[in-house]
């Protein structure tokens, strides 16, 4: 059974990103190869749960983390939902599967001081690179956008007059995020340097010094380098800046639903992972302020 109809379904109907589709395709291919090699079964419709369980066991034995196994199984579930929908199977072999337990990773946000120190380091850009780097840090922290969203920002997505940026999120969902006046100023400052480049990818906002669209490893390296100068935290990544954005807003009393919309989350459950730091702050305020605490 070819995978192409399923891939088309993910792309055209579900609007999944190219990265997600590639991951699904690779995981499915690996699973079907495993079933064919281990059980001599080449028809997806003949797969049963014991075969799926054997595949999961083999992944764990190879050292694949429970979190990664769950992600791979999620793709497999989606595939069999598609086969059910198109009436190619009557029952999914994963109908009663329960995800493997995973330990919750505590994401420690940057403090406001650490972020202020990095922005201070970049306060007076002297060339294209420093102007771009400053803008990247400010966009991450002031909008909470994802790394992929920042990389794909286009010039037309910035509306300085209205004071917002249009972001294309997961499953091609658009959202508008307000821009602070200081960020708008940084955008204008950056654009002056950008105009001096020989530009290849002219539709994109953020470029390399060769005029090409920025890429994931460059963005990660940039954030890690600057925050290594001000923070002792183990993890220093674009996602931690997104995490810091959400946590600091909630600490200042922002509405959870509003933060959900700014982050582009599909449900509140995804946003609630950022509330643990807000609750910690509330506990500290409560401890210091409650009149009974001094008795």
Phi and psi restraints in degrees (value plus and minus 20) as a CYANA .aco file:
   2 UNK   PHI     -87.5   -47.5
   2 UNK   PSI     129.9   169.9
   3 UNK   PHI    -106.7   -66.7
   3 UNK   PSI     -31.9     8.1
   4 UNK   PHI     -77.2   -37.2
   4 UNK   PSI     -60.1   -20.1
   5 UNK   PHI     -82.2   -42.2
   5 UNK   PSI     -57.6   -17.6
   6 UNK   PHI     -87.6   -47.6
   6 UNK   PSI     -61.9   -21.9
   7 UNK   PHI     -82.4   -42.4
   7 UNK   PSI     -61.6   -21.6
   8 UNK   PHI     -82.5   -42.5
   8 UNK   PSI     -58.9   -18.9
   9 UNK   PHI     -82.1   -42.1
   9 UNK   PSI     -65.0   -25.0
  10 UNK   PHI     -82.9   -42.9
  10 UNK   PSI     -60.1   -20.1
  11 UNK   PHI     -96.4   -56.4
  11 UNK   PSI     -69.3   -29.3
  12 UNK   PHI    -106.6   -66.6
  12 UNK   PSI     -58.3   -18.3
  13 UNK   PHI    -116.4   -76.4
  13 UNK   PSI     -58.8   -18.8
  14 UNK   PHI    -115.1   -75.1
  14 UNK   PSI     -30.7     9.3
  15 UNK   PHI      36.6    76.6
  15 UNK   PSI      17.7    57.7
  16 UNK   PHI     -91.1   -51.1
  16 UNK   PSI     132.1   172.1
  17 UNK   PHI     -91.7   -51.7
  17 UNK   PSI     141.0   181.0
  18 UNK   PHI     -80.5   -40.5
  18 UNK   PSI     -58.7   -18.7
  19 UNK   PHI     -82.0   -42.0
  19 UNK   PSI     -65.8   -25.8
  20 UNK   PHI     -85.5   -45.5
  20 UNK   PSI     -62.6   -22.6
  21 UNK   PHI     -82.2   -42.2
  21 UNK   PSI     -62.4   -22.4
  22 UNK   PHI     -81.6   -41.6
  22 UNK   PSI     -62.2   -22.2
  23 UNK   PHI     -83.1   -43.1
  23 UNK   PSI     -64.6   -24.6
  24 UNK   PHI     -80.8   -40.8
  24 UNK   PSI     -65.5   -25.5
  25 UNK   PHI     -82.5   -42.5
  25 UNK   PSI     -64.7   -24.7
  26 UNK   PHI     -84.2   -44.2
  26 UNK   PSI     -62.8   -22.8
  27 UNK   PHI     -87.0   -47.0
  27 UNK   PSI     -61.0   -21.0
  28 UNK   PHI     -86.3   -46.3
  28 UNK   PSI     -62.4   -22.4
  29 UNK   PHI     -81.5   -41.5
  29 UNK   PSI     -62.7   -22.7
  30 UNK   PHI     -83.2   -43.2
  30 UNK   PSI     -61.1   -21.1
  31 UNK   PHI     -85.1   -45.1
  31 UNK   PSI     -67.0   -27.0
  32 UNK   PHI     -85.6   -45.6
  32 UNK   PSI     -55.3   -15.3
  33 UNK   PHI     -84.8   -44.8
  33 UNK   PSI     -60.4   -20.4
  34 UNK   PHI     -82.8   -42.8
  34 UNK   PSI     -65.6   -25.6
  35 UNK   PHI     -84.5   -44.5
  35 UNK   PSI     -61.1   -21.1
  36 UNK   PHI     -85.6   -45.6
  36 UNK   PSI     -61.3   -21.3
  37 UNK   PHI     -94.4   -54.4
  37 UNK   PSI     -60.5   -20.5
  38 UNK   PHI    -104.3   -64.3
  38 UNK   PSI     -57.3   -17.3
  39 UNK   PHI    -139.2   -99.2
  39 UNK   PSI     -16.8    23.2
  40 UNK   PHI      34.0    74.0
  40 UNK   PSI      16.6    56.6
  41 UNK   PHI    -135.3   -95.3
  41 UNK   PSI      97.1   137.1
  42 UNK   PHI    -129.6   -89.6
  42 UNK   PSI     -18.7    21.3
  43 UNK   PHI    -125.7   -85.7
  43 UNK   PSI      95.3   135.3
  44 UNK   PHI     -76.0   -36.0
  44 UNK   PSI     -51.7   -11.7
  45 UNK   PHI     -91.2   -51.2
  45 UNK   PSI     -33.3     6.7
  46 UNK   PHI    -119.5   -79.5
  46 UNK   PSI     -19.6    20.4
  47 UNK   PHI     -90.6   -50.6
  47 UNK   PSI     118.7   158.7
  48 UNK   PHI    -139.1   -99.1
  48 UNK   PSI     154.9   194.9
  49 UNK   PHI     -87.7   -47.7
  49 UNK   PSI     -51.0   -11.0
  50 UNK   PHI     -82.2   -42.2
  50 UNK   PSI     -53.5   -13.5
  51 UNK   PHI     -88.3   -48.3
  51 UNK   PSI     -61.8   -21.8
  52 UNK   PHI     -81.9   -41.9
  52 UNK   PSI     -63.6   -23.6
  53 UNK   PHI     -83.2   -43.2
  53 UNK   PSI     -59.4   -19.4
  54 UNK   PHI     -82.4   -42.4
  54 UNK   PSI     -59.0   -19.0
  55 UNK   PHI     -84.2   -44.2
  55 UNK   PSI     -63.4   -23.4
  56 UNK   PHI     -82.2   -42.2
  56 UNK   PSI     -64.2   -24.2
  57 UNK   PHI     -80.3   -40.3
  57 UNK   PSI     -61.8   -21.8
  58 UNK   PHI     -85.1   -45.1
  58 UNK   PSI     -56.1   -16.1
  59 UNK   PHI     -85.9   -45.9
  59 UNK   PSI     -64.9   -24.9
  60 UNK   PHI     -82.5   -42.5
  60 UNK   PSI     -61.3   -21.3
  61 UNK   PHI     -85.1   -45.1
  61 UNK   PSI     -46.3    -6.3
  62 UNK   PHI    -100.5   -60.5
  62 UNK   PSI     -25.2    14.8
  63 UNK   PHI      73.9   113.9
  63 UNK   PSI      -9.9    30.1
  64 UNK   PHI     -90.0   -50.0
  64 UNK   PSI     113.2   153.2
  65 UNK   PHI     -87.7   -47.7
  65 UNK   PSI     135.3   175.3
  66 UNK   PHI     -77.8   -37.8
  66 UNK   PSI     -57.5   -17.5
  67 UNK   PHI     -82.8   -42.8
  67 UNK   PSI     -63.2   -23.2
  68 UNK   PHI     -89.3   -49.3
  68 UNK   PSI     -57.2   -17.2
  69 UNK   PHI     -81.6   -41.6
  69 UNK   PSI     -64.5   -24.5
  70 UNK   PHI     -80.9   -40.9
  70 UNK   PSI     -57.7   -17.7
  71 UNK   PHI     -85.1   -45.1
  71 UNK   PSI     -62.4   -22.4
  72 UNK   PHI     -84.9   -44.9
  72 UNK   PSI     -62.5   -22.5
  73 UNK   PHI     -86.2   -46.2
  73 UNK   PSI     -54.0   -14.0
  74 UNK   PHI     -80.2   -40.2
  74 UNK   PSI     -60.8   -20.8
  75 UNK   PHI     -84.2   -44.2
  75 UNK   PSI     -58.6   -18.6
  76 UNK   PHI     -85.9   -45.9
  76 UNK   PSI     -59.8   -19.8
  77 UNK   PHI     -80.8   -40.8
  77 UNK   PSI     -63.6   -23.6
  78 UNK   PHI     -82.0   -42.0
  78 UNK   PSI     -59.1   -19.1
  79 UNK   PHI     -82.6   -42.6
  79 UNK   PSI     -65.1   -25.1
  80 UNK   PHI     -93.6   -53.6
  80 UNK   PSI     -46.6    -6.6
  81 UNK   PHI     -84.1   -44.1
  81 UNK   PSI     -58.0   -18.0
  82 UNK   PHI     -85.0   -45.0
  82 UNK   PSI     -62.8   -22.8
  83 UNK   PHI     -85.4   -45.4
  83 UNK   PSI     -54.3   -14.3
  84 UNK   PHI     -86.1   -46.1
  84 UNK   PSI     -64.8   -24.8
  85 UNK   PHI     -82.2   -42.2
  85 UNK   PSI     -57.0   -17.0
  86 UNK   PHI    -113.3   -73.3
  86 UNK   PSI      -9.6    30.4
  87 UNK   PHI      39.3    79.3
  87 UNK   PSI      16.5    56.5
  88 UNK   PHI    -115.4   -75.4
  88 UNK   PSI     -37.1     2.9
  89 UNK   PHI    -156.2  -116.2
  89 UNK   PSI     137.9   177.9
  90 UNK   PHI    -118.8   -78.8
  90 UNK   PSI     -48.8    -8.8
  91 UNK   PHI    -159.7  -119.7
  91 UNK   PSI     117.4   157.4
  92 UNK   PHI    -100.1   -60.1
  92 UNK   PSI     115.2   155.2
  93 UNK   PHI     -87.9   -47.9
  93 UNK   PSI     -30.5     9.5
  94 UNK   PHI    -125.1   -85.1
  94 UNK   PSI      -5.3    34.7
  95 UNK   PHI     -75.4   -35.4
  95 UNK   PSI     -56.2   -16.2
  96 UNK   PHI    -132.2   -92.2
  96 UNK   PSI      -5.1    34.9
  97 UNK   PHI     -90.5   -50.5
  97 UNK   PSI     118.8   158.8
  98 UNK   PHI    -133.8   -93.8
  98 UNK   PSI     114.8   154.8
  99 UNK   PHI     -82.2   -42.2
  99 UNK   PSI     130.6   170.6
 100 UNK   PHI     -89.1   -49.1
 100 UNK   PSI     127.4   167.4
 101 UNK   PHI     -92.0   -52.0
 101 UNK   PSI     117.6   157.6
 102 UNK   PHI    -146.9  -106.9
 102 UNK   PSI     125.1   165.1
 103 UNK   PHI     -98.7   -58.7
 103 UNK   PSI     117.1   157.1
 104 UNK   PHI     -94.3   -54.3
 104 UNK   PSI     106.0   146.0
 105 UNK   PHI    -104.0   -64.0
 105 UNK   PSI     107.0   147.0
 106 UNK   PHI    -105.7   -65.7
 106 UNK   PSI      95.0   135.0
 107 UNK   PHI    -110.1   -70.1
 107 UNK   PSI      94.2   134.2
 108 UNK   PHI    -110.3   -70.3
 108 UNK   PSI      96.8   136.8
 109 UNK   PHI     -94.5   -54.5
 109 UNK   PSI     141.2   181.2
 110 UNK   PHI     -89.5   -49.5
 110 UNK   PSI     128.6   168.6
 111 UNK   PHI     -97.6   -57.6
 111 UNK   PSI     143.1   183.1
 112 UNK   PHI     -82.3   -42.3
 112 UNK   PSI     -55.1   -15.1
 113 UNK   PHI     -84.1   -44.1
 113 UNK   PSI     -64.6   -24.6
 114 UNK   PHI     -81.1   -41.1
 114 UNK   PSI     -61.4   -21.4
 115 UNK   PHI     -88.8   -48.8
 115 UNK   PSI     -62.9   -22.9
 116 UNK   PHI     -80.3   -40.3
 116 UNK   PSI     -57.5   -17.5
 117 UNK   PHI     -86.5   -46.5
 117 UNK   PSI     -58.6   -18.6
 118 UNK   PHI     -87.0   -47.0
 118 UNK   PSI     -64.4   -24.4
 119 UNK   PHI     -83.8   -43.8
 119 UNK   PSI     -54.2   -14.2
 120 UNK   PHI     -85.8   -45.8
 120 UNK   PSI     -59.7   -19.7
 121 UNK   PHI     -78.1   -38.1
 121 UNK   PSI     -52.7   -12.7
 122 UNK   PHI    -123.4   -83.4
 122 UNK   PSI      -5.0    35.0
 123 UNK   PHI     -80.7   -40.7
 123 UNK   PSI     -56.2   -16.2
 124 UNK   PHI    -142.5  -102.5
 124 UNK   PSI      62.2   102.2
 125 UNK   PHI     -80.0   -40.0
 125 UNK   PSI     118.8   158.8
 126 UNK   PHI    -135.3   -95.3
 126 UNK   PSI     -26.0    14.0
 127 UNK   PHI    -178.4  -138.4
 127 UNK   PSI    -198.2  -158.2
 128 UNK   PHI     -77.5   -37.5
 128 UNK   PSI     -66.9   -26.9
 129 UNK   PHI     -82.0   -42.0
 129 UNK   PSI     -67.8   -27.8
 130 UNK   PHI     -88.6   -48.6
 130 UNK   PSI     -53.8   -13.8
 131 UNK   PHI     -87.2   -47.2
 131 UNK   PSI     -60.9   -20.9
 132 UNK   PHI     -86.4   -46.4
 132 UNK   PSI     -65.8   -25.8
 133 UNK   PHI     -82.6   -42.6
 133 UNK   PSI     -61.4   -21.4
 134 UNK   PHI     -80.6   -40.6
 134 UNK   PSI     -64.5   -24.5
 135 UNK   PHI     -84.4   -44.4
 135 UNK   PSI     -60.4   -20.4
 136 UNK   PHI     -81.7   -41.7
 136 UNK   PSI     -66.8   -26.8
 137 UNK   PHI     -81.1   -41.1
 137 UNK   PSI     -64.9   -24.9
 138 UNK   PHI     -87.2   -47.2
 138 UNK   PSI     -58.9   -18.9
 139 UNK   PHI     -84.3   -44.3
 139 UNK   PSI     -64.3   -24.3
 140 UNK   PHI     -78.9   -38.9
 140 UNK   PSI     -69.9   -29.9
 141 UNK   PHI     -96.3   -56.3
 141 UNK   PSI     -49.1    -9.1
 142 UNK   PHI    -112.7   -72.7
 142 UNK   PSI     -33.0     7.0
 143 UNK   PHI    -140.6  -100.6
 143 UNK   PSI     -43.4    -3.4
 144 UNK   PHI      52.8    92.8
 144 UNK   PSI      -4.9    35.1
 145 UNK   PHI     -89.8   -49.8
 145 UNK   PSI     138.4   178.4
 146 UNK   PHI     -97.0   -57.0
 146 UNK   PSI     141.4   181.4
 147 UNK   PHI     -79.4   -39.4
 147 UNK   PSI     -65.7   -25.7
 148 UNK   PHI     -83.7   -43.7
 148 UNK   PSI     -55.3   -15.3
 149 UNK   PHI     -86.3   -46.3
 149 UNK   PSI     -61.1   -21.1
 150 UNK   PHI     -85.9   -45.9
 150 UNK   PSI     -63.7   -23.7
 151 UNK   PHI     -79.8   -39.8
 151 UNK   PSI     -56.8   -16.8
 152 UNK   PHI    -113.6   -73.6
 152 UNK   PSI     -12.0    28.0
 153 UNK   PHI     -80.7   -40.7
 153 UNK   PSI     117.3   157.3
 154 UNK   PHI    -132.4   -92.4
 154 UNK   PSI     138.5   178.5
 155 UNK   PHI     -75.1   -35.1
 155 UNK   PSI     -59.0   -19.0
 156 UNK   PHI     -89.2   -49.2
 156 UNK   PSI     -34.4     5.6
 157 UNK   PHI     -98.5   -58.5
 157 UNK   PSI     -36.3     3.7
 158 UNK   PHI    -111.1   -71.1
 158 UNK   PSI     103.7   143.7
 159 UNK   PHI    -140.1  -100.1
 159 UNK   PSI      68.6   108.6
 160 UNK   PHI     -86.0   -46.0
 160 UNK   PSI     -54.1   -14.1
 161 UNK   PHI     -82.1   -42.1
 161 UNK   PSI     -65.2   -25.2
 162 UNK   PHI    -105.0   -65.0
 162 UNK   PSI     -33.4     6.6
 163 UNK   PHI      54.5    94.5
 163 UNK   PSI      21.3    61.3
 164 UNK   PHI    -169.4  -129.4
 164 UNK   PSI     146.3   186.3
 165 UNK   PHI    -145.4  -105.4
 165 UNK   PSI     119.8   159.8
 166 UNK   PHI    -115.1   -75.1
 166 UNK   PSI     105.3   145.3
 167 UNK   PHI    -135.4   -95.4
 167 UNK   PSI     113.3   153.3
 168 UNK   PHI    -118.3   -78.3
 168 UNK   PSI      88.5   128.5
 169 UNK   PHI    -114.8   -74.8
 169 UNK   PSI    -179.4  -139.4
 170 UNK   PHI     -82.6   -42.6
 170 UNK   PSI     125.0   165.0
 171 UNK   PHI      36.8    76.8
 171 UNK   PSI      11.0    51.0
 172 UNK   PHI      39.2    79.2
 172 UNK   PSI      11.9    51.9
 173 UNK   PHI    -108.9   -68.9
 173 UNK   PSI     107.1   147.1
 174 UNK   PHI    -111.4   -71.4
 174 UNK   PSI     126.2   166.2
 175 UNK   PHI    -166.2  -126.2
 175 UNK   PSI     132.5   172.5
 176 UNK   PHI    -123.0   -83.0
 176 UNK   PSI     112.6   152.6
 177 UNK   PHI    -142.1  -102.1
 177 UNK   PSI     110.3   150.3
 178 UNK   PHI     -82.9   -42.9
 178 UNK   PSI     130.0   170.0
 179 UNK   PHI    -133.2   -93.2
 179 UNK   PSI     112.7   152.7
 180 UNK   PHI     -90.3   -50.3
 180 UNK   PSI     129.6   169.6
 181 UNK   PHI     -73.2   -33.2
 181 UNK   PSI     -58.2   -18.2
 182 UNK   PHI     -84.4   -44.4
 182 UNK   PSI     -54.3   -14.3
 183 UNK   PHI     -92.8   -52.8
 183 UNK   PSI     -60.0   -20.0
 184 UNK   PHI     -80.4   -40.4
 184 UNK   PSI     -60.3   -20.3
 185 UNK   PHI     -82.0   -42.0
 185 UNK   PSI     -61.5   -21.5
 186 UNK   PHI     -86.5   -46.5
 186 UNK   PSI     -53.7   -13.7
 187 UNK   PHI     -83.5   -43.5
 187 UNK   PSI     -68.0   -28.0
 188 UNK   PHI     -82.0   -42.0
 188 UNK   PSI     -60.1   -20.1
 189 UNK   PHI     -82.8   -42.8
 189 UNK   PSI     -64.9   -24.9
 190 UNK   PHI     -85.1   -45.1
 190 UNK   PSI     -61.7   -21.7
 191 UNK   PHI     -82.5   -42.5
 191 UNK   PSI     -49.0    -9.0
 192 UNK   PHI     -84.1   -44.1
 192 UNK   PSI     -63.8   -23.8
 193 UNK   PHI     -90.5   -50.5
 193 UNK   PSI     -58.1   -18.1
 194 UNK   PHI     -80.0   -40.0
 194 UNK   PSI     -57.2   -17.2
 195 UNK   PHI     -84.6   -44.6
 195 UNK   PSI     -37.0     3.0
 196 UNK   PHI    -106.6   -66.6
 196 UNK   PSI     -29.3    10.7
 197 UNK   PHI    -100.0   -60.0
 197 UNK   PSI     137.3   177.3
 198 UNK   PHI    -106.6   -66.6
 198 UNK   PSI      87.2   127.2
 199 UNK   PHI    -119.6   -79.6
 199 UNK   PSI     110.7   150.7
 200 UNK   PHI    -114.7   -74.7
 200 UNK   PSI     -73.4   -33.4
 201 UNK   PHI    -116.0   -76.0
 201 UNK   PSI      54.5    94.5
 202 UNK   PHI     -92.0   -52.0
 202 UNK   PSI     -35.4     4.6
 203 UNK   PHI    -101.0   -61.0
 203 UNK   PSI     -39.2     0.8
 204 UNK   PHI    -109.0   -69.0
 204 UNK   PSI     124.2   164.2
 205 UNK   PHI     -90.3   -50.3
 205 UNK   PSI     -71.6   -31.6
 206 UNK   PHI    -121.9   -81.9
 206 UNK   PSI     105.0   145.0
 207 UNK   PHI    -147.3  -107.3
 207 UNK   PSI     143.0   183.0
 208 UNK   PHI     -99.9   -59.9
 208 UNK   PSI     152.6   192.6
 209 UNK   PHI     -90.4   -50.4
 209 UNK   PSI     -26.6    13.4
 210 UNK   PHI    -115.9   -75.9
 210 UNK   PSI     -14.2    25.8
 211 UNK   PHI      62.6   102.6
 211 UNK   PSI      -3.6    36.4
 212 UNK   PHI    -124.5   -84.5
 212 UNK   PSI     137.2   177.2
 213 UNK   PHI     -79.5   -39.5
 213 UNK   PSI     118.0   158.0
 214 UNK   PHI     -84.3   -44.3
 214 UNK   PSI     143.5   183.5
 215 UNK   PHI    -153.5  -113.5
 215 UNK   PSI     148.3   188.3
 216 UNK   PHI     -78.3   -38.3
 216 UNK   PSI     -68.9   -28.9
 217 UNK   PHI     -85.8   -45.8
 217 UNK   PSI     -53.9   -13.9
 218 UNK   PHI     -82.6   -42.6
 218 UNK   PSI     -65.8   -25.8
 219 UNK   PHI     -85.3   -45.3
 219 UNK   PSI     -63.7   -23.7
 220 UNK   PHI     -82.1   -42.1
 220 UNK   PSI     -66.5   -26.5
 221 UNK   PHI     -81.7   -41.7
 221 UNK   PSI     -59.3   -19.3
 222 UNK   PHI     -82.2   -42.2
 222 UNK   PSI     -70.8   -30.8
 223 UNK   PHI     -83.7   -43.7
 223 UNK   PSI     -64.0   -24.0
 224 UNK   PHI     -81.9   -41.9
 224 UNK   PSI     -61.8   -21.8
 225 UNK   PHI     -84.0   -44.0
 225 UNK   PSI     -69.5   -29.5
 226 UNK   PHI     -88.0   -48.0
 226 UNK   PSI     -61.7   -21.7
 227 UNK   PHI     -97.0   -57.0
 227 UNK   PSI     -36.7     3.3
 228 UNK   PHI     -87.5   -47.5
 228 UNK   PSI     -40.4    -0.4
 229 UNK   PHI    -101.2   -61.2
 229 UNK   PSI     -39.0     1.0
 230 UNK   PHI    -144.7  -104.7
 230 UNK   PSI     -33.3     6.7
 231 UNK   PHI    -147.4  -107.4
 231 UNK   PSI     123.1   163.1
 232 UNK   PHI    -118.6   -78.6
 232 UNK   PSI     -15.7    24.3
 233 UNK   PHI     -84.9   -44.9
 233 UNK   PSI     127.2   167.2
 234 UNK   PHI     -85.2   -45.2
 234 UNK   PSI     -66.3   -26.3
 235 UNK   PHI    -121.6   -81.6
 235 UNK   PSI     104.9   144.9
 236 UNK   PHI    -152.2  -112.2
 236 UNK   PSI      75.8   115.8
 237 UNK   PHI    -162.5  -122.5
 237 UNK   PSI     147.5   187.5
 238 UNK   PHI     -76.5   -36.5
 238 UNK   PSI     -55.6   -15.6
 239 UNK   PHI     -86.5   -46.5
 239 UNK   PSI     -53.0   -13.0
 240 UNK   PHI     -87.7   -47.7
 240 UNK   PSI     -52.4   -12.4
 241 UNK   PHI     -87.4   -47.4
 241 UNK   PSI     -60.1   -20.1
 242 UNK   PHI     -82.2   -42.2
 242 UNK   PSI     -62.3   -22.3
 243 UNK   PHI     -83.0   -43.0
 243 UNK   PSI     -60.5   -20.5
 244 UNK   PHI     -85.1   -45.1
 244 UNK   PSI     -62.5   -22.5
 245 UNK   PHI     -73.8   -33.8
 245 UNK   PSI     -71.4   -31.4
 246 UNK   PHI     -86.6   -46.6
 246 UNK   PSI     -65.4   -25.4
 247 UNK   PHI     -83.2   -43.2
 247 UNK   PSI     -64.2   -24.2
 248 UNK   PHI     -88.0   -48.0
 248 UNK   PSI     -56.3   -16.3
 249 UNK   PHI     -82.7   -42.7
 249 UNK   PSI     -65.8   -25.8
 250 UNK   PHI     -86.1   -46.1
 250 UNK   PSI     -57.0   -17.0
 251 UNK   PHI     -82.3   -42.3
 251 UNK   PSI     -49.2    -9.2
 252 UNK   PHI    -110.0   -70.0
 252 UNK   PSI     -13.5    26.5
 253 UNK   PHI      75.5   115.5
 253 UNK   PSI      -7.3    32.7
 254 UNK   PHI     -83.9   -43.9
 254 UNK   PSI     127.5   167.5
 255 UNK   PHI     -89.7   -49.7
 255 UNK   PSI     115.8   155.8
 256 UNK   PHI     -79.5   -39.5
 256 UNK   PSI     -60.1   -20.1
 257 UNK   PHI     -84.6   -44.6
 257 UNK   PSI     -57.8   -17.8
 258 UNK   PHI     -85.4   -45.4
 258 UNK   PSI     -61.9   -21.9
 259 UNK   PHI     -85.1   -45.1
 259 UNK   PSI     -59.5   -19.5
 260 UNK   PHI     -75.5   -35.5
 260 UNK   PSI     -66.4   -26.4
 261 UNK   PHI     -86.5   -46.5
 261 UNK   PSI     -60.2   -20.2
 262 UNK   PHI     -84.1   -44.1
 262 UNK   PSI     -58.2   -18.2
 263 UNK   PHI     -98.0   -58.0
 263 UNK   PSI     -38.6     1.4
 264 UNK   PHI      58.3    98.3
 264 UNK   PSI       8.6    48.6
 265 UNK   PHI     -98.9   -58.9
 265 UNK   PSI     126.3   166.3
 266 UNK   PHI     -98.3   -58.3
 266 UNK   PSI     -47.7    -7.7
 267 UNK   PHI    -163.0  -123.0
 267 UNK   PSI     140.6   180.6
 268 UNK   PHI     -85.2   -45.2
 268 UNK   PSI     -46.7    -6.7
 269 UNK   PHI     -77.4   -37.4
 269 UNK   PSI     -58.0   -18.0
 270 UNK   PHI     -88.2   -48.2
 270 UNK   PSI     -54.8   -14.8
 271 UNK   PHI     -97.5   -57.5
 271 UNK   PSI     -49.0    -9.0
 272 UNK   PHI     -85.7   -45.7
 272 UNK   PSI     -38.6     1.4
 273 UNK   PHI     -84.0   -44.0
 273 UNK   PSI     -39.0     1.0
 274 UNK   PHI    -107.3   -67.3
 274 UNK   PSI     -24.3    15.7
 275 UNK   PHI    -102.2   -62.2
 275 UNK   PSI     -33.7     6.3
 276 UNK   PHI     -82.9   -42.9
 276 UNK   PSI     -54.8   -14.8
 277 UNK   PHI     -92.5   -52.5
 277 UNK   PSI     -55.3   -15.3
 278 UNK   PHI     -83.5   -43.5
 278 UNK   PSI     -61.5   -21.5
 279 UNK   PHI     -85.1   -45.1
 279 UNK   PSI     -58.9   -18.9
 280 UNK   PHI     -81.0   -41.0
 280 UNK   PSI     -60.7   -20.7
 281 UNK   PHI     -85.2   -45.2
 281 UNK   PSI     -63.1   -23.1
 282 UNK   PHI     -81.0   -41.0
 282 UNK   PSI     -60.2   -20.2
 283 UNK   PHI     -82.0   -42.0
 283 UNK   PSI     -60.8   -20.8
 284 UNK   PHI     -87.1   -47.1
 284 UNK   PSI     -62.6   -22.6
 285 UNK   PHI     -81.4   -41.4
 285 UNK   PSI     -64.3   -24.3
 286 UNK   PHI     -81.2   -41.2
 286 UNK   PSI     -64.8   -24.8
 287 UNK   PHI     -81.1   -41.1
 287 UNK   PSI     -61.4   -21.4
 288 UNK   PHI     -96.8   -56.8
 288 UNK   PSI     -53.0   -13.0
 289 UNK   PHI    -115.9   -75.9
 289 UNK   PSI     -45.5    -5.5
 290 UNK   PHI     -88.5   -48.5
 290 UNK   PSI     108.9   148.9
 291 UNK   PHI     -81.8   -41.8
 291 UNK   PSI     -47.1    -7.1
 292 UNK   PHI     -94.9   -54.9
 292 UNK   PSI     -36.4     3.6
 293 UNK   PHI     -88.9   -48.9
 293 UNK   PSI     -44.5    -4.5
 294 UNK   PHI    -109.2   -69.2
 294 UNK   PSI     -21.5    18.5
